[in-house]
Every structure is written in C-alpha cells, then in structure tokens.
C-alpha cells in the first residue's frame, strides 16, 4: 500500500502497489500481515487474593467507566500511602505517613488529595 497525500486532495488515500514496485531493500514484499481477524476477548481481571488490596483498602469507589472499545473498567481510589504497591514495600506506618508529605520550599505539608485539602504543619 502507498499513502498518497496531494495538495488537491482532502486527506490521504491508500492505494495498493504491486510486489514488484516495493523496494527490495525494504524486505516488505516477503512479509505477510494478519488479515485483520479480531483480537481474542480478554477475560475479567480480578485482583490477587492479598490483604494489601483490602487492608486498609480503598478510600473511595468502586467507580466505572466505559472505554472506547466498549469494555467497562472498574477502579478504586486509594490514599497514596495506602496503595497496594506501597503496602507491599514493607514500610512501617510512620514511613508510609511520610510518603503523604509534600515538600514545598523546604517546608512540609500534609497533603490529603483524597479530601481535597492541604493542611499546614503545626509549629
């Protein structure tokens, strides 16, 4: 196929070319492509049976959204320090709490994005 885009045309047009017109150096004449069979339908993904997904668990959800291919994605919001990957890291509660701090100009603030508030530290 060749894509032709001319000044007079509105948009590009794909036109077939003969195998003899394909440059040998490209090695494309010997390549075969899938005819466009539909992809396999994926199964439902279920999170592993691990307590990090439920303890302390999500802060909000479940939420659902339909994506362009028609599938529905279900998701939850976790506080940053309570995300399953952080919980798996083996940090202490104090170390996880430090992850929720945001440093601005060498001053630290407790950021609670799930509550949409920023709390200044006590002096």
Backbone torsions as a table, in degrees:
resi	resn	phi	psi	omega
1	UNK	NA	147.3	177.0
2	UNK	-128.0	135.2	177.6
3	UNK	-96.3	120.6	179.2
4	UNK	-112.8	126.7	179.5
5	UNK	-130.2	106.1	-178.0
6	UNK	-108.1	162.1	-179.7
7	UNK	-62.5	-37.3	-176.5
8	UNK	-77.2	-21.1	-179.0
9	UNK	-89.2	153.4	176.7
10	UNK	-99.7	95.6	-178.1
11	UNK	97.7	175.2	-177.4
12	UNK	-92.4	154.5	176.9
13	UNK	-128.4	132.1	177.1
14	UNK	-93.9	129.0	178.9
15	UNK	-128.5	140.8	178.8
16	UNK	-71.4	149.7	174.6
17	UNK	-125.2	156.5	179.6
18	UNK	-76.7	154.1	177.4
19	UNK	-57.0	-30.3	179.6
20	UNK	-67.3	-23.9	-178.5
21	UNK	-84.7	-7.2	-179.5
22	UNK	-83.3	126.4	179.7
23	UNK	-58.7	132.1	-178.2
24	UNK	-59.3	-35.5	-178.2
25	UNK	-62.2	-25.0	-179.8
26	UNK	-73.9	-22.8	-177.7
27	UNK	59.2	18.7	-179.1
28	UNK	-78.2	-24.0	-177.2
29	UNK	-64.3	-25.3	-178.1
30	UNK	-96.1	2.1	-177.3
31	UNK	-94.6	137.3	174.3
32	UNK	-111.4	145.8	-178.4
33	UNK	-116.5	152.4	176.7
34	UNK	-58.5	141.8	-176.7
35	UNK	-77.4	2.2	177.2
36	UNK	100.4	24.3	177.8
37	UNK	-63.4	144.7	-177.0
38	UNK	-65.1	149.3	178.7
39	UNK	-68.9	157.9	177.2
40	UNK	-64.2	143.7	178.8
41	UNK	-76.7	119.9	-179.5
42	UNK	-71.6	154.0	177.1
43	UNK	-81.2	176.7	177.8
44	UNK	-74.3	133.3	176.4
45	UNK	-90.9	128.5	177.2
46	UNK	-119.3	134.8	-179.5
47	UNK	-63.1	151.9	179.4
48	UNK	-60.7	155.0	177.6
49	UNK	-81.1	79.5	-176.2
50	UNK	-135.3	133.6	-176.5
51	UNK	-61.7	-17.1	-179.7
52	UNK	-65.0	-18.9	179.1
53	UNK	-82.2	-20.5	-175.1
54	UNK	-119.9	-14.1	-177.7
55	UNK	-128.6	105.6	9.4
56	UNK	-81.7	-8.5	176.1
57	UNK	88.7	174.7	-177.8
58	UNK	-70.3	153.6	177.3
59	UNK	-85.3	-24.0	-178.6
60	UNK	-157.2	155.3	177.8
61	UNK	120.7	177.4	10.7
62	UNK	-81.2	150.7	173.4
63	UNK	-117.9	151.7	178.2
64	UNK	-132.0	146.2	176.4
65	UNK	-141.8	140.7	176.1
66	UNK	-93.5	123.7	-179.5
67	UNK	-91.9	171.8	-171.1
68	UNK	-55.5	-31.5	-178.2
69	UNK	-84.1	4.3	176.9
70	UNK	96.3	-12.9	178.6
71	UNK	-72.0	156.5	177.3
72	UNK	-110.2	128.8	178.1
73	UNK	-107.6	129.0	176.0
74	UNK	-105.6	132.2	-178.9
75	UNK	-141.8	163.7	-179.3
76	UNK	-130.3	156.8	173.3
77	UNK	-104.3	132.3	175.1
78	UNK	-115.2	145.3	168.2
79	UNK	-59.4	148.3	-174.4
80	UNK	-52.3	-49.9	-175.1
81	UNK	-73.8	-9.3	179.4
82	UNK	-103.1	6.1	178.8
83	UNK	-60.8	143.6	-179.0
84	UNK	-53.1	-38.7	179.7
85	UNK	-65.2	-37.2	177.9
86	UNK	-68.9	-41.5	179.0
87	UNK	-61.9	-35.0	179.5
88	UNK	-71.8	-16.4	-176.1
89	UNK	-72.2	-10.8	177.0
90	UNK	76.1	24.7	178.6
91	UNK	-79.6	155.0	174.0
92	UNK	-74.7	167.3	178.6
93	UNK	-61.7	-37.9	178.9
94	UNK	-64.2	-42.0	178.7
95	UNK	-65.5	-39.7	178.0
96	UNK	-65.5	-38.5	179.1
97	UNK	-62.7	-35.1	177.9
98	UNK	-62.8	-29.2	179.2
99	UNK	-66.4	-23.4	179.0
100	UNK	-83.1	1.7	179.7
101	UNK	-92.8	140.2	179.1
102	UNK	-115.6	125.4	179.6
103	UNK	-91.5	126.1	176.8
104	UNK	-130.4	116.8	-179.7
105	UNK	51.5	46.7	178.5
106	UNK	63.5	13.8	172.3
107	UNK	-114.0	140.0	-176.7
108	UNK	-107.4	139.4	-179.5
109	UNK	-125.5	143.8	174.7
110	UNK	-83.4	114.0	-177.1
111	UNK	-99.7	119.8	177.1
112	UNK	-115.2	82.8	-176.5
113	UNK	-68.2	-27.2	178.7
114	UNK	-69.7	-25.0	177.5
115	UNK	-97.3	-4.9	-176.6
116	UNK	55.5	46.3	175.8
117	UNK	-143.5	151.4	175.1
118	UNK	-122.6	126.3	-175.0
119	UNK	-109.4	125.6	177.7
120	UNK	-71.6	146.4	179.9
121	UNK	-70.8	153.2	175.8
122	UNK	-77.0	152.6	-179.0
123	UNK	-93.6	NA	NA
